[in-house]
Amino acid sequence: MSYLELKREAYEANMELQRRNLIIYTWGNVSQIDRAKGVMAIKPSGVPYEELLPEHMVIVDMENNIVEGQMRPSSDTKTHTHLYRHFETIGGVTHTHSTYATAWAQAQVSIPCFGTTHADFAYGEIPCTAVMSDEQIERDYEEETGVQITDAFAGKNPDEVPMVIVAGHAPFTWGKDAAKSVYHAVVLEEIARMAYLTKTLNTQQASLKQGILEKHYQRKHGKNAYYGQS
Ligand SMILES: O=C(CO)[C@@H](O)[C@H](O)COP(=O)(O)O
């Protein structure tokens, strides 16, 4: 894929985020990697989506060096590259401050799997990362955000749970490409909203036990259903 094509795909995914109403002003960002070239295209920092153009996307290598681009890459660049270096099957990363997923992140609570809608897309709970130490924050907040995410996925398969909420911050999602990572961001926001409403209904948690929901995930993904492709 040429840099132009990579920029175009990352650009289209960023615009889909806005079309899906997951963006306020310049919040959030989407990237896509070209693993053969060892670079990603990512949204430039602080540019309103209404003014964004494909040529504004910044090409960055996995050591966070700007390879091509006139603008400063997203302030979350180091988190994106950390995820690409550690989750070797992913091709796209999305970060938003979408309301319900961010509320769970601020509450520092993992999102339980209450039903099959959630289980269609994630195996078990959607983890919330541990709270970062002051030393981590002072050292390098964005890189350490990536560390907190990969630590939260120790023993987990990122293809089975293509989403996470970062304690005190907001969600990150991923997928086989930028478009799929945006799809997972939209799904996560709806799952987070449903889970919040389920909790506020203050009913005894439904009798659906986790085992049934995890079997539901395996049944759906085992049949390689559309949403089974991460
Ligand atoms: O999480 C944050 C800031 O806390 C970012 O997502 C900003 O909301 C967007 O930053 P840029 O991508 O424009 O640098």
The ligand as an SDF file (V2000), in Angstrom:
LIG
                    3D

 14 13  0  0  0  0  0  0  0  0999 V2000
   -7.1370   11.7880   24.7980 O   0  0  0  0  0  0  0  0  0  0  0  0
   -6.8680   12.8840   24.3200 C   0  0  0  0  0  0  0  0  0  0  0  0
   -6.5200   14.0230   25.2020 C   0  0  0  0  0  0  0  0  0  0  0  0
   -6.6710   13.5870   26.5410 O   0  0  0  0  0  0  0  0  0  0  0  0
   -6.8910   13.0540   22.8340 C   0  0  0  0  0  0  0  0  0  0  0  0
   -7.6900   12.0190   22.2580 O   0  0  0  0  0  0  0  0  0  0  0  0
   -7.5040   14.3490   22.3740 C   0  0  0  0  0  0  0  0  0  0  0  0
   -8.8640   14.2960   22.6510 O   0  0  0  0  0  0  0  0  0  0  0  0
   -7.2440   14.4700   20.8800 C   0  0  0  0  0  0  0  0  0  0  0  0
   -5.8740   14.7160   20.7540 O   0  0  0  0  0  0  0  0  0  0  0  0
   -5.2160   14.8180   19.2950 P   0  0  0  0  0  0  0  0  0  0  0  0
   -5.3840   13.4950   18.6040 O   0  0  0  0  0  0  0  0  0  0  0  0
   -5.9710   15.9150   18.5510 O   0  0  0  0  0  0  0  0  0  0  0  0
   -3.7830   15.1760   19.5920 O   0  0  0  0  0  0  0  0  0  0  0  0
  1  2  2  0
  2  3  1  0
  2  5  1  0
  3  4  1  0
  5  6  1  0
  5  7  1  0
  7  8  1  0
  7  9  1  0
  9 10  1  0
 10 11  1  0
 11 12  2  0
 11 13  1  0
 11 14  1  0
M  END
$$$$
